[in-house]
Amino acid sequence: MIEVPEEFVACQVEFRGAAGRAFASALPALAEEFLGRWGLRPDGAVMYGMCALVLPVVREDGRPAALKLQSVDEETAGEPAALRAWGAAGAGAVGLLEHDARTGAMLLERLDERRPLTSVADARVAVGVLARSLARLVSVPAPQGMRGLGEVAARMLEAAPGAAGALADEGERRLLLDCAAAVREVAGEPGDRLLHWDLHYDNILAGRPEEGRAGQWVALDPKPLAGDPGFELFPALDNRFDASEVLWRFDLLTEVLGLDRDRARAWTLGRVLQNGVWSTGGGARRLSADHAEIARRLSRRS
């Protein structure tokens, strides 16, 4: 039986309450079920993020793989369909080997967890890699049935006045309302590309040579939706945050992806709005300092 890290349990309880605790408690039995069903043996320490537990495994044919266990919700439900679409297009996403629709369990291609893109110290090189990864991913049209950016935008615009009103700082209230105004300008054309939504530097790993991925960087852990590629840029600005790099990172991303800068700016401000809605919904009275700075710089605020 696998041991579920206490930190993962605590994270599940913090964000999902009793449902998160129940999910974490069920993980050892769930892992045993799929180790047996898919003919796998454990091959290393359990890894985890905020949402998923990942167990390195070896298949019956000796090939390495990764067993990913996560709860199925609005953000994760589309992951198998997205990985299949990207796989068929050769778009640089992790390969999906098996999937169980009932539990959401997935067997994935094993990547080199020792080499995330975060390990690349040169910021311009890292942003360039991420930009090229995004360009490949968003070249693929979203499959039918994928959740859409239009619905996401409508919900956050509806919540924007309440979120702004919950902020203690008048400048931040104006900033969040400005973000909402920018989103309203583009919300009528939400786009139809297959978006990753969470492509930061730790969600790109080096491929393994034995899988034919020598020298490749591979994207994983999408929270997919159908929409405008401009909605994809925010994690590359916020992760490894450096205020002095916001504008050149934004310029590099929009150039590599071939985006209209005004639309990309509006959708990036939409991500600040989305995070502001979430944080005030959890009781916060201030915006994240990094998020506010990104919005100010993109809005040319002093």
N, C-alpha and C positions, 0 to 999 in steps of 0.2 A: 504494500500500500504506500502511495506517495504521501509525503508530508506537505501540507499546505502552509506556506510561510505566514507567520503571524501578521507581518506587515500587509500582506495581500488581504487577509481577513479583515484587518482594521480598515483598510481602504474601502472594501466592499460594504462594511457596516456604515462607514461615514457617509457614503454617497447613496446607498440603497436600503439602509436600515435592515429590517427583519428579512427582506427578500435577499439582500446581499449576504447575510449570515447563513441563510438556508442554502444559497448557491455554493458558498465556500465549503459548507459542511458536506455537501453532496459530491464534491470534486474527487476525493479518493476513490469512491465507488465508480464514478463516471470514468475516471482514467482507467481503472481496471477493466471496465466493460469494453473500452475501445482498444486497449492493448490486446485483449483477447480477440475481439472481432476482426481487427485489421492485421493481426499477426505481427505485433510490434514488441520490442523489448526496450526498456529504458536505457539511455545512453548518456547520462549526465545529469547535472543538477537542474531542478525545476527553475524556470525563469518566469517572470511576471511583469505586467505593467499595471495600469489602473483598472483595466477591464477584463484581462484574460490571463490564464495560466498556460504556459507553454512547456511541454516536456520533450526534450531531445530524445529521439528514438531511432532504432534501426529496424528496417523492414525484413521480412523473411528472405528476400533476395540479397540482403547485406547492404542495401542502400540506406544512407542516413535520411531522416525526415524529422518533422516537428509536429507533435500532437498539440493542437490549440483548442482549449476549452474556454468558452465564454458564454454569458447569458445572451439570449436573443432579444434585442429591442429595436427601436426605430433606427438607431445608428448602425447596428451590426447586422441587421437582417439581410441587407443587400450585398454583404461581403462576398459570399460564394459566387453570385452572378457576376459581380464586378471582376473577380479574379479570373473567371472563365472567359469573359469578354476580352480582358487584357491579355490573357494567355493566348487566345486565338489570334490576336493581332500582333503578338510579339512585342508588347508595349513596355516590357521591363518590370513587371510585377512578379511577386513570388508565385510559384506554381502551386495550384490546388490539385492534390492527388486523390483525396476522398472527402466526402461531406455527408453528415447525417442531419437531415432537415429537422428531425424531432428535437434534438438537443443543441444543434448548432455546432457540434464538434467537427473539426476539420483536421485533415492530415495535409501538411504543407511541405514543400521543398525545404530542405535545410540550407540556411545561409550561414555566413561566418559571423556569429554574434560577437566575436572579438574585434570586429572591424566595422563599427558604425561610421556613418559619414561625419559624426561628431569628432572622430579621431583625426580628421584632416584639419590641421591647425590654421592653414591659410584661408581666411574667410572668403576671399574672392573665388578661390578654387572650389570651396564647399558650396557656395551659392550657385556657381556655374553648374556643378553636378546636379544639384537639386532642380535647377531650372530646366536642364535637359531632361531629367526624369519626368518632371511635370509635363513638358511638351509632348513626350511620348504618351503619357497616360491620357491627357485631354484630347489627343488626336482621335480617340475612340468614342463613337456615339454611345450614349447611355442605353442599356437594355430596357425594354418595355417593363413597366411596373416599378422602376427605381423611384425612390422618394425624390421630390423635386425641389429645387431652390425657390421656385415661386411660392410654394406652400410655406417654406421656412421663412422667407422674407415677409410674407403676409403676417405670420405670427409675431415676428419680432417688431414689425412696424406697429401692430396693434398694442404691443406691450411697452413701446418706447416711452409714451408720456408718463406712465407709472414708474418706469425704471428711472427716468430723469428726475422725477419728483422725489424719489427716494434718496437721491444723492445730497450730501451735506454741503458740497462746494458749488457755488453758483456758476463758476467757470466750467466745471465739469458737467453741470446740467446743460449749459448751452452747447458744449462740445458734443454731448450724446444726442441732443436734438439736431445738431448739424449733421451728425452721422445718419440719422433717420431721414433727414431731408435729402441727402445724397442718394440713399437707397431708393427713395421714392422716384427719383429721376430715372432709374434703370430697372425697377422692379417689373415693369410691363414686358420686358424681354429677358426672362431668367436664364435662357440658354438650354442646350440639350447635350452637352458634352458629359462624359463620364468623369466625375470629379473624385479625388481621393479624400479631400477635406482636411486631412491631418498630416500632410507630408512635411514633417520637420526632420532635422538631421539625424535623430535617433531612429527614424522610421525608414531609413535607407541603409542597407547593409551590403557588404561585399559578397559577391557570389562565390560559390565553391567551385574550384576547377573540375572536380569529379562530376559535377552536374553540368559541365559545359559552360560555366559562367566565369571563367578566368578573366580578370580585369574588368568585370562588369559590376555596376552598382544596381541594386535591386530594391524596389519599393515594397513595403509590407504594411500591414495593419490599417487598411483604409476604413473610413466611415463614409461609404460612397453615397453620392446623390447625383442627380442630373442637373446640370446648370452651366453658368458662365465661368470660364476659367479664371476670371478675375477674382473669384471667391476663393481661389486656391493659394493666394500669395501670402496671406497673413502669417502662417506658421513660420515661413522663412524669414520674416522680419522680427517676429517675437522671440523665437528660439535663438539662443546665443545672442541675446539682445545687446545691441550697442547703438545708442541714439545717433552717433555720428555716421552710422552705416545705413540708416533707414532709407535714405533717398537713393543712394547708389545701388543698394540691393533691389529696391523697387524698380529702378530703371533697367537693371540687368535682367530681372525676371520678365518684365514686360517686353523687352527687346527679344529675348530668346523665345518667348511664347508667341510673339507677334501680336500682342494685345493692344487695343485702343487704351491709351493711358488714362483718359478721363473715366471710362467705364471701369477699368481695373481699380482706379482710385476709389470710385464709389462703392464697389463691392468689397474692397479691403476695409473701408470705413464701416461697411455692414458687419464685418467680423468683430470690430470693436463694439458695435451696437449689440450684436448677439451675446458677446461676453458680458457686456454691461447688464443686459436683461437677466442673464443667468446669475451673476454675482449679486445684484440687488434682490433677486428672488430668494437668495440664500441669506439675506440680511445685511449685506455689505452696504456701507454708506459712502464709499469712495470707489472710483475706478482704479483698476490696476495702474500703477504709475507708468509701467512700460506701455500699456495699451493706450493710455491717454497721450503719451509722448508720440507714439506712432500716428495717432489721429491728428495731433497738432501739426506735426511735420508734413503730413500729406495734405492737410488743409491750409498749409502755409500760415498757421497761427504762430504768434510769437510766444 
